[in-house]
Amino acid sequence: MQFFYTGTDSTLDQAEVDSLAGKYSIPGQYMCRETMNNEASCTYSLNGIFVYQEMLVSGFCLPLLDEILHIMKYYQIALGQLQPNSWCRLIAFIVFFTLLNHVPSVDLFRRIFSLNVEKETNEETNVKIPTGWYHLNSRKNAPKILGSQRPSL
């Protein structure tokens, strides 16, 4: 069974989570629960997926395609850690290869894209530190099948 976790606001209680699940028509195979004190919504989990409430408001829906779950599992990143433009690239990859009657596998995905961590410069130390966000770039020798692969701003 897959699990569905929700809540960017640690003050959400189980009744509010259940209300969100009903409002956004979360399928019954997902167990909806609030995040616990030691859980961050932008953390990868083997036991389930974390979803920000804002993702639901902006149109995110379940169930997820298996290809998305396989790619997220391979890279061990949470749904909320992938930048919006990279989501577009991921979906375009799946649609493109499905229309060509090819299985959009993790191996094929890895041949075309690389996953890169976003970094910001610490103003005091001038050292770049990871932000927790990730973006997809086209590999240098990969075919440019999905157009420009400039990272998000």
C-alpha positions in Angstrom: 0.0 0.0 0.0 1.2 3.5 -0.8 0.9 6.3 1.7 0.1 9.9 1.2 1.4 12.5 3.6 0.3 16.1 3.5 0.8 19.4 5.3 3.3 22.2 5.0 1.8 23.7 8.2 2.7 21.7 11.3 -0.6 22.9 12.9 -2.7 20.7 10.5 -4.4 18.0 12.5 -5.8 14.7 11.2 -9.3 16.1 10.7 -7.9 18.8 8.4 -5.8 16.3 6.5 -8.9 14.1 6.0 -10.8 17.2 4.8 -8.0 18.0 2.3 -8.1 14.4 1.0 -11.8 14.7 0.4 -11.6 18.1 -1.2 -8.9 17.0 -3.6 -10.4 13.5 -4.3 -7.4 11.6 -3.1 -7.9 7.9 -4.1 -8.8 5.5 -1.3 -5.6 3.4 -1.7 -3.6 6.3 -0.1 -3.5 6.6 3.7 -3.6 10.3 4.4 -2.0 11.5 7.6 -0.4 14.6 9.0 3.4 14.9 9.1 5.0 14.1 12.4 7.3 16.4 14.3 10.5 14.8 12.9 9.2 14.7 9.3 9.8 17.4 6.7 7.5 17.5 3.7 10.5 17.9 1.4 12.2 14.7 2.5 12.3 11.5 0.5 10.7 8.5 2.2 10.7 4.8 1.3 7.3 4.5 3.1 5.4 7.1 1.2 5.2 10.4 -0.5 5.1 13.8 1.0 2.9 16.4 -0.7 2.6 20.1 0.2 -0.9 21.5 0.5 0.1 24.1 -2.1 0.8 21.3 -4.6 -2.8 20.1 -4.3 -4.1 23.7 -4.7 -2.1 24.1 -7.9 -3.5 21.0 -9.5 -1.3 18.1 -8.4 -3.4 14.9 -8.4 -3.0 11.2 -7.6 -2.5 8.5 -8.5 1.0 9.2 -9.8 2.4 7.4 -12.8 4.6 4.5 -12.0 7.4 6.1 -14.1 7.4 9.1 -11.8 7.6 7.0 -8.7 10.4 4.9 -10.1 12.5 8.0 -11.1 11.9 9.7 -7.7 12.8 6.4 -5.9 16.0 6.0 -8.0 17.2 9.6 -7.1 15.7 9.4 -3.6 14.1 12.8 -3.8 10.7 14.0 -2.6 8.1 15.3 -5.0 8.4 18.8 -3.5 12.2 18.9 -4.1 11.9 19.0 -7.9 11.6 22.4 -9.5 8.5 23.2 -11.5 10.3 23.5 -14.8 11.9 20.1 -14.2 8.4 18.6 -13.6 7.5 19.8 -17.1 10.6 18.0 -18.5 9.8 14.8 -16.6 6.2 14.7 -17.8 7.3 15.6 -21.4 9.8 12.7 -21.3 7.1 10.3 -20.2 4.6 11.5 -22.8 7.1 11.6 -25.7 8.4 8.1 -25.2 4.9 6.7 -24.5 3.7 8.2 -27.8 6.7 6.5 -29.5 5.6 3.2 -27.9 8.9 3.1 -25.9 8.9 2.4 -22.2 10.0 5.6 -20.4 12.3 3.8 -18.1 14.7 5.1 -15.4 17.7 4.0 -17.5 16.4 5.9 -20.6 15.7 8.9 -18.4 19.3 8.8 -17.0 20.7 8.7 -20.5 19.0 12.0 -21.4 18.9 14.0 -18.1 21.1 14.6 -15.2 19.7 15.7 -11.8 21.5 18.7 -10.2 21.1 20.1 -6.8 20.4 23.9 -6.6 23.0 25.8 -4.6 23.0 29.3 -3.1 26.0 31.3 -2.0 26.4 32.0 1.7 27.0 35.8 1.8 29.3 35.6 4.9 31.5 32.7 3.7 31.0 32.9 -0.1 30.6 29.1 -0.1 27.9 27.5 -2.2 25.5 25.4 -0.1 22.7 23.0 -1.3 19.2 24.4 -1.0 17.3 21.1 -1.1 15.8 21.8 -4.6 16.8 19.9 -7.7 16.6 20.6 -11.4 17.0 18.5 -14.5 19.5 19.3 -17.3 19.9 17.6 -20.6 23.2 15.6 -20.7 25.7 17.1 -23.1 25.7 14.2 -25.6 22.0 13.5 -25.2 19.6 14.2 -28.1 17.7 17.5 -27.6 14.3 15.8 -28.0 12.5 18.0 -25.5 13.7 21.4 -26.6 15.8 23.8 -24.5 17.0 22.4 -21.2 18.0 25.6 -19.4 17.6 25.3 -15.6 14.9 27.2 -13.8 15.6 30.7 -12.5 
